[in-house]
Amino acid sequence: MNLLLDTHILLWAAAEPDKLSPEAATLISNESNRLYFSAASLWEVVIKNGLGRPDFHVDPHLLRRGLVDNGYSELPITSQHALAVSHLPDIHKDPFDRILVAQAETEGFLLLTSDELVARYPGPVRLI
C-alpha cells in the first residue's frame, strides 16, 4: 500500500517515533507499504522553522535527507494536485493539509493523519 504521511506523522516518524500510535507504527514499519512524503510537508516545515518558534526546531534539509536515506519517496506537487483542491469540501482552511488530501486522492494513496479535522475528508484518509 502507498502511504502518504501528513506533516505531524512524518516528523514523529523521523524524530520522535514514540509519539506514533501503535497503528501508525505498524503501518510505517510494514515493509510491504511504500512510504511517501509530500513536498508540501517540507514547505510547511521551512515556513514554521522560519517563524523562529521556540517549540519548533527542525532542519528541513536534514529532514529530507533522512527521509530519503530511510527509503521514503518524495511526492512533488503537480498542477493536477492543485486543481484537485478545488473539489474538496470546505472542511479545513489549512492549505498544506488540503494539498495533502488532494494528493492522496489524486494518486490513490492512503493519507495518514493525526488531525481529526483532516480525517473528516472523504476518501483515502485515515486517522491514526
Number of C-alpha atoms within 10 A of each C-alpha: 13 15 21 30 25 23 23 17 23 25 19 15 19 14 12 11 15 10 14 19 14 12 11 21 17 11 18 20 13 12 10 10 12 17 25 22 22 23 16 21 23 20 14 17 22 15 12 15 17 12 10 10 9 7 8 12 12 15 12 17 11 10 17 19 11 14 19 14 10 11 11 17 16 16 18 12 15 10 8 12 20 16 13 17 19 12 9 16 11 10 12 13 9 9 12 18 20 23 22 30 29 26 26 23 20 16 14 15 21 21 25 27 24 18 15 11 12 23 19 14 18 12 15 19 21 18 15 18
